[in-house]
Structure formats: C-alpha cells, structure tokens
Amino acid sequence: TAYDNYPVVGITWPQAKAFSVWRTQIFNTWLQSNGDMFVNDFRLPSESEWEWAARGGRASVKYPWGNPYIANAKGCLMANFKPHRGNYDADGYSYTAPANAYDPNDFGLYNMAGNVAEWCEDAYADNSVAITWDLNTVNKDADEPRKVTRGGSWKDIAYYLETGTRAYELQTRKRSFIGFRCSMRYLGRPNMK
C-alpha cells in the first residue's frame, strides 16, 4: 500500500500489452453487469497519440506544462528527472515520485514528462515519418524488438522530457525507469457548454 500512488515499473512491453487486455476484460465484465454495452479496448497509446496527449491541446509546446523551462518562476522543478549534473534528488525524489507530485497538463494528465518513461504501441524506427502517416500512425513492425518509449524518467536529463523526443528500449527488458499508461479511444461528443 505504500506504493499505491506510484507508477508501475519493471514491466516489459508484452506485459504492458497483456495488462491492457486484462483491464479491458475486467471493465467489460463490469459494464455488462450494469447492463451497458462494450465500446472499446484499453491499449498502449500510439506514439502520435502519446505526443498529442502530452502537449495537452497546445500545438508546439516543448514540455507538457507549456513553458520552455524546466522550473517555474519560483525555481521549483516541474517534473521528476535528473537535473544539473546527476543530482537525482534535486527535485525532491531520488527515484520515482507519487503520481500527483507535480501539476497535470491542460488535459489533466499527470507525469507526461519525467517520473517514468512510458511504453508506446509503436516499434521503433530511426525515421518514423517514412513509415507512419496521417491515416496509419502506428509502426507495427513485428520483427523489430525495439519499442518506443516517451516522456523521460527520473534518471533522464531534461532533453528526454520534451514532448517531441523519442527513445526506445528492447521490448523484453524490465527497467526501473519504464512504465506505461493505458489509453482508449473516446467515442462520443465533446461536452459543449
């Protein structure tokens, strides 16, 4: 219970995908017990979905919090990462931080930068633009063992926290700095006031 509010780490890419399937089954069972219909699956976000969510509705922000700096006007760091020259606890946490330790972005999403890097659905390619396009946004190269991670982590420098920075890890590797978040396509109308 001491880690209920912390991100899950040490999960391989296949394990994250399996969790998404399990979560879908649990959710659908609950929906059916309430007389509701199944709508969509939980899954890992594509790399482009992850970046869109990290930007929080802003077109070209460097970081999810919007400004081009890693600290606010008071000098407080905006995420859990390795600032300066390896001072891991300068942000208040030597390793992972509670999920709500830093402010959410404009979509209400916490830790879109720092804390733990996140697995994405995509296979990694040096030039993803040549492989993906507007109507095919996921690189599903089954033979590529490298999978995309985004967002940077507690052990990364600020460069990896940028919304446009990509990285990868071998899909079978468990790391103390890589986690995941599930996504689901939203079907419906926006809340118009």
Backbone hydrogen bonds in HBPLUS format (Angstrom, degrees):
<---DONOR---> <-ACCEPTOR-->    atom                        ^
c    i                          cat <-CA-CA->   ^        H-A-AA   ^      H-
h    n   atom  resd res      DA  || num        DHA   H-A  angle D-A-AA Bond
n    s   type  num  typ     dist DA aas  dist angle  dist       angle   num
A0004-ASP N   A0001-THR O   3.28 MM   3  5.15 170.0  2.29 109.8 108.5     1
A0006-TYR N   A0003-TYR O   3.12 MM   3  5.16 164.0  2.15 114.7 114.9     2
A0099-ALA N   A0005-ASN O   2.62 MM  94  5.69 168.0  1.64 178.9 174.7     3
A0010-GLY N   A0175-ARG O   2.89 MM 165  4.72 141.1  2.05 153.7 141.4     4
A0016-ALA N   A0012-THR O   2.99 MM   4  6.29 152.1  2.07 149.1 156.7     5
A0013-TRP N   A0171-GLN O   3.00 MM 158  4.92 149.8  2.09 141.4 149.3     6
A0017-LYS N   A0013-TRP O   3.04 MM   4  6.33 155.4  2.11 151.2 157.7     7
A0018-ALA N   A0014-PRO O   2.90 MM   4  6.12 153.6  1.97 144.2 151.8     8
A0019-PHE N   A0015-GLN O   2.89 MM   4  6.12 153.7  1.96 147.3 154.1     9
A0020-SER N   A0016-ALA O   3.15 MM   4  6.40 151.7  2.23 140.3 147.3    10
A0021-VAL N   A0017-LYS O   3.19 MM   4  6.57 149.2  2.29 145.1 152.6    11
A0022-TRP N   A0018-ALA O   2.98 MM   4  6.28 165.2  2.01 153.5 157.2    12
A0023-ARG N   A0019-PHE O   2.77 MM   4  5.99 162.4  1.80 156.2 161.1    13
A0024-THR N   A0020-SER O   2.99 MM   4  6.13 150.4  2.08 140.1 147.9    14
A0025-GLN N   A0021-VAL O   3.01 MM   4  6.34 157.6  2.06 151.6 157.1    15
A0026-ILE N   A0022-TRP O   2.99 MM   4  6.30 160.6  2.03 154.7 159.5    16
A0027-PHE N   A0023-ARG O   2.93 MM   4  6.06 165.3  1.96 149.0 153.4    17
A0028-ASN N   A0024-THR O   2.85 MM   4  6.00 162.0  1.88 152.5 157.6    18
A0029-THR N   A0025-GLN O   3.00 MM   4  6.12 153.5  2.07 144.0 150.9    19
A0030-TRP N   A0026-ILE O   3.06 MM   4  6.34 156.5  2.12 146.7 152.9    20
A0031-LEU N   A0027-PHE O   2.84 MM   4  6.16 158.9  1.89 151.0 157.2    21
A0032-GLN N   A0028-ASN O   2.89 MM   4  6.06 165.6  1.91 150.4 153.7    22
A0033-SER N   A0029-THR O   2.99 MM   4  6.19 150.7  2.08 143.6 151.7    23
A0034-ASN N   A0030-TRP O   3.20 MM   4  6.46 129.2  2.47 139.6 152.1    24
A0034-ASN N   A0031-LEU O   3.07 MM   3  5.22 139.0  2.24 100.1 112.0    25
A0036-ASP N   A0031-LEU O   2.81 MM   5  4.91 154.8  1.88 152.1 143.5    26
A0035-GLY N   A0032-GLN O   3.03 MM   3  4.92 162.6  2.07 104.9 108.5    27
A0043-ARG N   A0183-SER O   2.93 MM 140  5.41 144.4  2.06 147.3 157.4    28
A0183-SER N   A0043-ARG O   2.68 MM 140  5.41 154.3  1.74 158.1 167.4    29
A0121-GLU N   A0045-PRO O   2.85 MM  76  5.73 162.5  1.88 141.8 146.1    30
A0050-TRP N   A0046-SER O   2.89 MM   4  6.11 161.8  1.92 154.5 159.5    31
A0051-GLU N   A0047-GLU O   3.07 MM   4  6.30 162.3  2.10 147.2 151.3    32
A0052-TRP N   A0048-SER O   3.01 MM   4  6.17 159.9  2.05 145.9 151.4    33
A0053-ALA N   A0049-GLU O   2.95 MM   4  6.15 163.4  1.97 152.8 157.0    34
A0054-ALA N   A0050-TRP O   2.87 MM   4  6.09 155.0  1.93 150.4 158.1    35
A0055-ARG N   A0051-GLU O   3.01 MM   4  6.20 151.0  2.09 148.2 154.7    36
A0056-GLY N   A0053-ALA O   3.12 MM   3  5.24 142.8  2.27  99.6 110.5    37
A0058-ARG N   A0055-ARG O   3.16 MM   3  5.39 161.6  2.20 111.0 116.6    38
A0163-THR N   A0062-LYS O   2.90 MM 101  5.83 154.0  1.97 139.5 148.2    39
A0066-GLY N   A0063-TYR O   2.94 MM   3  5.47 162.6  1.97 119.4 124.9    40
A0078-MET N   A0070-ILE O   2.91 MM   8  5.75 159.1  1.95 155.6 152.6    41
A0072-ASN N   A0076-CYS O   2.88 MM   4  5.48 153.9  1.94 146.1 150.1    42
A0075-GLY N   A0072-ASN O   2.92 MM   3  5.27 161.9  1.95 115.0 120.8    43
A0115-ASN N   A0080-ASN O   2.81 MM  35  4.88 160.8  1.85 141.2 143.1    44
A0082-LYS N   A0156-ASP O   2.79 MM  74  5.36 166.5  1.81 155.8 154.0    45
A0088-TYR N   A0086-GLY O   3.00 MM   2  5.58 123.2  2.33 109.0  92.8    46
A0090-ALA N   A0087-ASN O   3.14 MM   3  5.57 166.8  2.16 123.5 123.4    47
A0092-GLY N   A0089-ASP O   3.03 MM   3  5.04 161.4  2.07 105.6 110.7    48
A0101-ALA N   A0098-PRO O   3.10 MM   3  5.33 160.9  2.14 123.0 120.6    49
A0105-ASN N   A0109-LEU O   3.00 MM   4  5.49 157.0  2.05 137.1 139.7    50
A0108-GLY N   A0105-ASN O   2.90 MM   3  5.28 161.8  1.93 117.3 122.3    51
A0114-GLY N   A0151-GLY O   2.79 MM  37  5.93 163.7  1.82 152.5 152.3    52
A0116-VAL N   A0114-GLY O   2.88 MM   2  5.61 119.3  2.25 114.0  97.6    53
A0154-TRP N   A0115-ASN O   2.98 MM  39  4.67 140.2  2.14 126.1 114.7    54
A0117-ALA N   A0177-PHE O   2.89 MM  60  6.18 153.6  1.96 161.8 153.3    55
A0179-GLY N   A0117-ALA O   2.75 MM  62  6.03 170.1  1.76 167.7 167.1    56
A0118-GLU N   A0150-ARG O   2.87 MM  32  5.35 159.3  1.92 148.0 154.9    57
A0150-ARG N   A0118-GLU O   2.99 MM  32  5.35 149.2  2.08 136.6 144.8    58
A0119-TRP N   A0179-GLY O   3.02 MM  60  6.43 153.3  2.09 149.0 151.4    59
A0120-CYS N   A0148-VAL O   2.92 MM  28  5.43 143.7  2.06 162.5 154.9    60
A0148-VAL N   A0122-ASP O   3.07 MM  26  5.73 166.7  2.09 149.9 153.3    61
A0123-ALA N   A0139-ASN O   2.80 MM  16  5.42 164.2  1.82 151.0 156.6    62
A0124-TYR N   A0146-ARG O   2.86 MM  22  5.40 169.4  1.87 133.8 134.4    63
A0130-ALA N   A0127-ASN O   3.29 MM   3  5.93 144.2  2.43 113.7 120.6    64
A0131-ILE N   A0128-SER O   2.98 MM   3  5.15 144.4  2.11 103.8 114.7    65
A0132-THR N   A0128-SER O   2.85 MM   4  5.95 164.7  1.87 168.5 171.6    66
A0133-TRP N   A0136-ASN O   2.95 MM   3  5.13 158.1  2.00 121.6 128.7    67
A0136-ASN N   A0133-TRP O   3.02 MM   3  5.13 148.5  2.13 108.9 118.8    68
A0144-GLU N   A0141-ASP O   3.18 MM   3  5.57 159.9  2.22 110.6 116.8    69
A0171-GLN N   A0145-PRO O   2.79 MM  26  5.69 163.1  1.82 166.6 169.9    70
A0147-LYS N   A0169-GLU O   2.90 MM  22  5.66 172.3  1.90 158.3 156.8    71
A0169-GLU N   A0147-LYS O   3.05 MM  22  5.66 148.7  2.15 150.4 159.2    72
A0149-THR N   A0167-ALA O   2.93 MM  18  5.25 165.1  1.95 122.7 125.3    73
A0167-ALA N   A0149-THR O   3.20 MM  18  5.25 141.5  2.35 163.9 164.3    74
A0156-ASP N   A0153-SER O   3.11 MM   3  5.28 166.7  2.13 111.3 115.4    75
A0160-TYR N   A0157-ILE O   3.16 MM   3  6.10 142.8  2.31 127.6 132.7    76
A0161-LEU N   A0158-ALA O   2.90 MM   3  5.18 153.1  1.97 112.2 121.2    77
A0162-GLU N   A0159-TYR O   3.31 MM   3  5.70 161.0  2.34 109.4 114.9    78
A0165-THR N   A0162-GLU O   3.19 MM   3  5.46 166.6  2.21 113.3 117.5    79
A0173-ARG N   A0170-LEU O   3.05 MM   3  5.60 170.0  2.06 126.0 128.0    80
A0178-ILE N   A0175-ARG O   3.47 MM   3  5.41 175.1  2.48 104.5 104.8    81
